Amino acid sequence: MFRGKRFLLTHIWLRGFGGAELNILELATFLKRNGAEVEVFTFLLLSPLAEEFTKNGITVIDDIDHSFTVSDYDYIWCAQNILPPAIVQELMNKQTKLPKFAFFHMAALEDHVLEQPYIHQLETKLSSSALAISEEIIEKNLSRYFTENENIVLYQNPAPSEYGSYTFGRKTLKKIMVISNHPPKELLDLSEVFQEKDIVVDYYGVWSDKYELASPELFLNYDCVIGIGKNVQYCLTIGIPIYIYDHFNGPGFLNEENFALAEKHNFSGRGFEQLKRTSKEIAEEILVNFEKTREFQMDNLATFRDKFLMDHVIKRVIDYLDKQNKEIKAFDLPYASYVQAMILLIKNTVVRLDNDVVNLWKQIDVDKNEINILNEQLLALEENRDYWKSEQEKLYKEIGLIKVSRSYRFFEKLRQLRKRTKRK
């Protein structure tokens, strides 16, 4: 499909299984498997995501001084407005061949500044298309920066094409997956509620002991999934019932009435903030509506696959880009210097500080685990102490009973008599 085409993808960091980072991994993997030459540029490459790029034979460049030639590429797709400095330098000169530039926007919240066009005029000067994860992003973010939105294409967290080769078929509810990096208490309490129904609940996320790359095989171990974001597209394209709920609350199971609003908000739970539930209410909804939801998703499976599978989505994006004839003028020195300064600021300040915060949270998790271990040991010691104290009290009682017994009094008198006899 893309044989002979060269792609450069960029992302500020590649380290975990967050939605934006997985979009880059899955896109790069798809392009490579379909014949393209793919390189990825980032400021920070760490485990566990680094190993996934290696497994798929994808070159990731994390050297900011790497020498890039802009004319080598047919497409450059940027996340967080990240461009290698060498590309910026080359854009100061008139080029006979330039790639099609596209810019990802993968978060709708205003405080996620990196997902907005924060480098002044960069997208206006280069972009053939803005790739927005949802309509909410267009309304809340991009409309504040661009007076015209005609070059925006939806890129709705597409699922890898292999998801279309699997179809969920079970009709009974025995195992539930909760997948979240920030689960509210009502989700954490579900395990105990469902235990009474003999239904197993497993938790996946950066905070849990199950943190792994999503796959069709993983999802198909379960009869229902509770999650948000990219997990919804994964489930919709294999037909497994997905209950949308997390720290923003959410609509619960999808149906004809709530689907459009949930989709508009990237299946994040936003738009349904008023629908906060208790763990018992969530469990009851799942039990009552599981079969109805399974039927709804299976009835719409073909539509969901056309809308959300990678091969369909990328074809639509490429078709759109190839029709664009964006005129890119050479950067003047002041503007190129400004862009490079912004890129260095992001690398040397934002990336470093964010990584420090991530490391601090990891250390906090380590400390929490150590505290839990120490608390368990202390509890065991206290239980042992209570046990031996109880045994001691039993012995004292036995001694007391012995001392008041007729036999003890008899032998005590006999002992005293022997003492007096020895003195004589």
VOGU-3710 file (C-alpha; in Angstrom, 3 decimals, decimal comma):
1> mfrgkrfllt> 0,000/0,000/0,000  2,812/2,428/0,894  5,806/0,775/-0,723  8,490/3,327/-1,521  6,943/6,001/0,719  8,973/7,483/3,588  7,388/8,704/6,812  8,808/10,638/9,754  6,622/10,609/12,878  7,386/12,721/15,944
11> hiwlrgfgga> 6,287/12,613/19,581  7,619/14,424/22,633  8,371/11,172/24,531  7,839/7,454/24,090  7,874/5,551/27,360  4,538/4,027/28,450  1,240/2,668/27,203  -0,644/5,978/27,168  -3,086/6,659/24,347  -1,036/9,252/22,443
21> elnilelatf> 2,141/7,183/22,563  0,287/4,059/21,454  -1,100/5,991/18,496  2,469/6,568/17,302  3,521/2,948/17,887  0,465/1,538/16,133  0,698/3,978/13,224  4,408/3,292/12,698  3,802/-0,467/12,862  0,923/-0,284/10,384
31> lkrngaevev> 2,896/1,816/7,890  5,943/-0,443/8,080  3,875/-3,601/7,607  2,343/-2,001/4,527  5,664/-1,306/2,834  6,579/2,189/4,046  9,949/3,246/5,423  9,276/4,709/8,859  11,375/6,679/11,322  10,236/8,137/14,632
41> ftflllspla> 11,796/11,138/16,361  11,429/11,758/20,093  13,213/13,530/22,932  12,896/10,623/25,370  12,762/6,876/24,685  12,220/4,583/27,679  10,864/1,178/28,671  8,421/-0,394/28,331  7,483/1,282/25,039  11,033/1,278/23,666
51> eeftkngitv> 10,998/-2,525/23,491  7,779/-2,496/21,460  9,343/-0,333/18,742  12,353/-2,668/18,686  10,114/-5,748/18,377  8,463/-4,201/15,322  11,752/-3,179/13,714  10,966/0,536/13,825  13,831/3,031/13,990  13,431/5,559/16,812
61> iddidhsftv> 15,819/8,529/16,902  16,200/10,341/20,237  19,275/12,399/19,315  18,251/16,037/18,944  21,378/16,681/16,854  20,602/13,905/14,368  21,040/14,999/10,756  17,706/14,895/8,925  17,078/15,822/5,289  13,569/17,142/4,804
71> sdydyiwcaq> 13,364/16,096/1,138  13,970/12,457/2,124  10,390/12,181/3,359  7,030/12,002/1,661  5,138/12,637/4,894  6,079/14,192/8,235  3,425/13,793/10,921  4,101/15,720/14,132  2,688/15,398/17,624  3,035/18,220/20,180
81> nilppaivqe> 4,443/20,524/17,436  7,735/18,598/17,701  10,158/18,974/14,774  13,835/17,954/14,732  16,055/21,078/14,680  17,724/19,826/11,488  14,358/19,869/9,709  13,736/23,434/10,897  17,173/24,410/9,623  16,450/22,918/6,208
91> lmnkqtklpk> 13,143/24,757/5,998  15,110/28,015/5,856  16,130/27,073/2,323  13,905/26,729/-0,712  13,348/23,017/-1,370  12,574/21,361/-4,686  10,664/18,607/-2,857  8,804/18,878/0,418  6,779/16,314/2,374  3,138/16,603/3,337
101> faffhmaale> 3,059/17,849/6,924  0,281/16,841/9,320  -0,070/17,740/12,997  -1,710/15,527/15,630  -3,931/16,970/18,368  -4,746/14,287/20,913  -6,208/16,002/24,007  -9,161/18,322/24,531  -8,365/19,748/27,967  -7,133/23,342/27,910
111> dhvleqpyih> -4,337/22,617/30,398  -2,833/20,091/27,949  -0,965/22,894/26,197  1,406/20,559/24,358  -1,538/19,147/22,399  -2,397/22,624/21,112  -0,640/24,569/18,307  1,522/26,379/20,865  4,408/27,246/18,488  3,072/30,372/16,826
121> qletklsssa> 2,234/29,977/13,125  4,073/26,642/12,750  1,021/24,732/11,584  -0,256/27,627/9,512  3,046/27,691/7,634  3,493/23,913/7,187  0,369/21,883/7,753  -1,641/20,199/5,035  -3,896/18,776/7,739  -4,554/18,819/11,465
131> laiseeiiek> -5,370/15,331/12,740  -7,861/15,648/15,607  -8,785/12,761/17,874  -12,330/14,063/18,395  -14,855/16,791/17,609  -14,394/18,026/21,178  -10,760/18,890/20,399  -11,843/20,930/17,386  -14,440/22,847/19,404  -12,446/23,415/22,604
141> nlsryftene> -8,921/23,831/21,278  -8,368/24,188/17,555  -11,191/26,678/17,024  -9,376/29,036/19,410  -6,293/29,043/17,183  -7,577/28,672/13,645  -10,226/30,867/12,058  -10,833/28,202/9,413  -11,069/24,488/10,181  -11,425/23,114/6,668
151> nivlyqnpap> -8,126/21,172/6,741  -8,949/19,198/9,903  -9,321/15,431/9,558  -10,621/13,199/12,344  -8,105/10,614/13,534  -10,209/8,874/16,162  -7,723/6,628/17,962  -7,832/3,959/15,240  -7,381/0,355/16,305  -4,740/-1,796/14,582
161> seygsytfgr> -6,190/-3,627/11,602  -5,691/-7,044/13,216  -8,570/-6,267/15,585  -10,834/-6,752/12,594  -9,768/-10,410/12,404  -11,325/-11,215/15,790  -14,979/-11,308/16,786  -16,298/-11,603/20,324  -18,843/-14,388/20,628  -19,549/-15,265/24,273
171> ktlkkimvis> -22,992/-14,548/25,727  -22,334/-15,053/29,437  -20,689/-12,671/31,884  -17,947/-14,351/33,916  -14,872/-12,089/33,678  -14,563/-8,301/33,573  -11,496/-6,214/32,744  -11,124/-2,760/34,294  -8,426/-0,865/32,400  -7,487/2,548/33,789
181> nhppkelldl> -4,471/4,566/34,883  -6,620/6,636/37,258  -9,537/4,495/38,538  -12,046/6,148/40,891  -13,036/4,383/44,104  -16,300/3,094/42,656  -14,344/1,066/40,092  -11,874/-0,210/42,679  -14,788/-1,429/44,809  -16,356/-3,392/41,937
191> sevfqekdiv> -14,284/-6,493/42,589  -15,915/-7,033/45,967  -19,408/-6,363/44,597  -19,034/-8,832/41,709  -17,407/-11,446/43,932  -20,858/-12,097/45,379  -22,017/-12,931/41,822  -19,040/-15,250/41,127  -17,790/-12,784/38,492  -14,039/-12,123/38,352
201> vdyygvwsdk> -12,771/-8,539/38,000  -9,156/-7,931/36,900  -7,499/-4,514/36,967  -4,996/-3,230/34,398  -3,085/0,046/34,543  0,172/1,725/35,446  -0,762/1,517/39,150  -1,625/-2,204/39,162  0,373/-5,417/38,902  -1,052/-5,873/35,383
211> yelaspelfl> 0,426/-3,272/33,024  0,908/-4,513/29,486  0,350/-3,629/25,861  -3,262/-4,019/24,763  -4,010/-6,717/22,189  -7,069/-8,514/20,791  -5,964/-11,684/22,574  -5,866/-9,859/25,905  -9,337/-8,354/25,507  -10,846/-11,658/24,378
221> nydcvigigk> -9,929/-13,208/27,731  -12,818/-11,167/29,123  -16,566/-10,876/28,596  -16,808/-7,149/29,316  -14,387/-4,221/29,557  -14,653/-1,071/31,674  -12,500/1,754/30,318  -12,242/4,944/28,273  -10,296/6,407/25,340  -8,507/4,059/22,946
231> nvqycltigi> -9,839/1,030/24,784  -13,273/1,840/23,386  -12,136/1,597/19,747  -10,345/-1,661/20,554  -13,561/-3,131/21,954  -15,885/-1,714/19,305  -13,852/-3,312/16,499  -13,985/-6,805/18,038  -17,515/-6,562/19,431  -16,764/-6,922/23,139
241> piyiydhfng> -19,145/-4,921/25,389  -17,385/-1,789/26,670  -18,682/0,136/29,701  -17,385/3,725/29,574  -16,634/5,062/33,049  -13,611/6,556/34,800  -12,550/9,686/36,701  -14,803/11,889/34,515  -17,712/9,481/35,175  -19,318/8,382/31,888
251> pgflneenfa> -22,316/7,093/29,919  -21,798/3,442/30,836  -22,721/1,036/28,059  -23,081/2,558/24,590  -26,410/2,642/22,778  -28,192/4,552/20,004  -29,067/7,412/22,370  -25,639/8,167/23,880  -23,194/7,085/21,169  -22,859/10,402/19,292
261> laekhnfsgr> -22,177/12,462/22,428  -19,735/9,874/23,779  -17,893/9,777/20,436  -17,728/13,577/20,277  -15,848/13,549/23,593  -13,438/10,788/22,517  -15,229/8,215/24,706  -13,516/9,868/27,692  -16,587/10,065/29,908  -16,788/13,827/29,462
271> gfeqlkrtsk> -20,231/15,048/28,510  -21,674/12,692/31,140  -20,088/14,165/34,267  -23,476/14,252/35,994  -23,782/10,455/35,791  -21,684/9,543/38,814  -22,515/6,088/40,150  -21,732/3,865/43,099  -20,013/0,530/42,589  -23,311/-1,263/43,214
281> eiaeeilvnf> -25,096/0,876/40,617  -22,367/0,155/38,054  -22,579/-3,568/38,749  -26,364/-3,539/38,434  -26,203/-1,676/35,091  -23,684/-4,144/33,715  -25,707/-7,170/34,796  -28,991/-5,794/33,430  -27,705/-4,369/30,111  -24,868/-6,737/29,173
291> ektrefqmdn> -26,852/-8,739/26,611  -28,527/-5,661/25,084  -25,130/-3,966/24,675  -23,574/-7,064/23,140  -26,336/-7,078/20,529  -25,957/-3,324/19,849  -22,230/-3,636/19,255  -22,540/-6,730/17,084  -25,302/-5,093/15,002  -22,974/-2,130/14,365
301> latfrdkflm> -19,708/-4,075/14,083  -19,223/-3,415/10,354  -19,827/0,325/10,840  -17,416/0,502/13,764  -14,727/-1,331/11,813  -15,051/0,994/8,845  -14,847/4,029/11,111  -12,140/2,928/13,546  -9,827/0,304/11,994  -6,385/1,605/11,051
311> dhvikrvidy> -6,407/0,590/7,382  -9,630/2,508/6,703  -8,587/5,570/8,718  -5,091/5,897/7,214  -6,432/5,511/3,686  -8,817/8,417/4,296  -6,034/10,570/5,780  -3,574/9,836/2,960  -6,229/10,432/0,299  -6,947/13,809/1,872
321> ldkqnkeika> -3,281/14,791/2,211  -2,445/13,810/-1,354  -5,121/16,192/-2,637  -3,613/19,153/-0,772  -1,225/21,536/-2,512  0,088/23,444/0,460  2,534/26,183/-0,475  5,378/26,178/2,033  7,566/29,265/2,030  11,108/29,197/3,377
331> fdlpyasyvq> 11,461/30,234/7,028  13,350/33,448/7,622  16,150/33,454/10,211  14,191/35,072/13,072  11,305/32,607/12,733  13,552/29,531/12,386  15,521/30,684/15,449  12,286/31,117/17,390  11,044/27,607/16,490  14,373/26,021/17,400
341> amillikntv> 14,403/27,912/20,711  10,911/26,601/21,499  11,981/23,051/20,649  15,004/23,320/22,963  12,798/24,769/25,697  10,453/21,801/25,442  13,295/19,273/25,481  15,432/20,833/28,203  12,674/22,038/30,498  9,287/20,411/29,914
351> vrldndvvnl> 10,551/16,912/29,120  13,115/16,946/31,921  10,667/18,238/34,536  7,912/15,860/33,445  10,288/12,927/33,565  11,413/13,999/37,041  7,772/13,991/38,129  7,239/10,532/36,609  10,323/9,229/38,418  9,115/10,762/41,687
361> wkqidvdkne> 5,763/9,026/41,328  7,537/5,757/40,572  9,611/6,194/43,732  6,452/6,975/45,686  4,950/3,721/44,382  8,107/1,851/45,427  7,950/3,474/48,863  4,249/2,603/49,152  5,016/-1,029/48,351  7,795/-1,092/50,933
371> inilneqlla> 5,472/0,478/53,506  2,822/-2,142/52,706  5,380/-4,923/53,169  6,527/-3,435/56,488  2,910/-3,059/57,615  2,247/-6,705/56,764  5,332/-7,749/58,726  4,263/-5,561/61,657  0,779/-7,053/61,544  2,281/-10,545/61,562
381> leenrdywks> 4,434/-9,613/64,579  1,412/-8,166/66,359  -0,568/-11,314/65,609  2,324/-13,408/66,968  2,537/-11,156/69,999  -1,184/-11,524/70,599  -0,869/-15,288/70,157  1,952/-15,651/72,672  0,228/-13,278/75,065  -2,865/-15,469/74,834
391> eqeklykeig> -0,736/-18,581/75,400  0,876/-16,897/78,396  -2,521/-16,083/79,864  -3,603/-19,707/79,361  -0,504/-20,906/81,201  -1,138/-18,505/84,073  -4,710/-19,782/84,310  -3,505/-23,372/84,307  -0,952/-22,541/86,990  -3,690/-20,848/89,018
401> likvsrsyrf> -5,914/-23,907/88,690  -3,060/-26,174/89,681  -2,322/-24,076/92,775  -5,892/-24,336/94,047  -6,174/-28,070/93,359  -6,279/-30,552/96,304  -3,304/-32,478/94,960  -1,158/-29,320/94,681  -2,082/-28,252/98,246  -1,304/-31,741/99,534
411> feklrqlrkr> 2,112/-31,862/97,869  2,846/-28,261/98,923  2,239/-29,236/102,575  4,380/-32,321/102,054  7,189/-30,170/100,581  7,098/-27,785/103,541  7,153/-30,745/105,956  10,241/-32,136/104,240  11,946/-28,733/104,542  11,331/-28,643/108,303
421> tkrk> 12,527/-32,244/108,659  15,787/-31,409/106,837  16,452/-28,464/109,191  16,239/-30,771/112,205
//
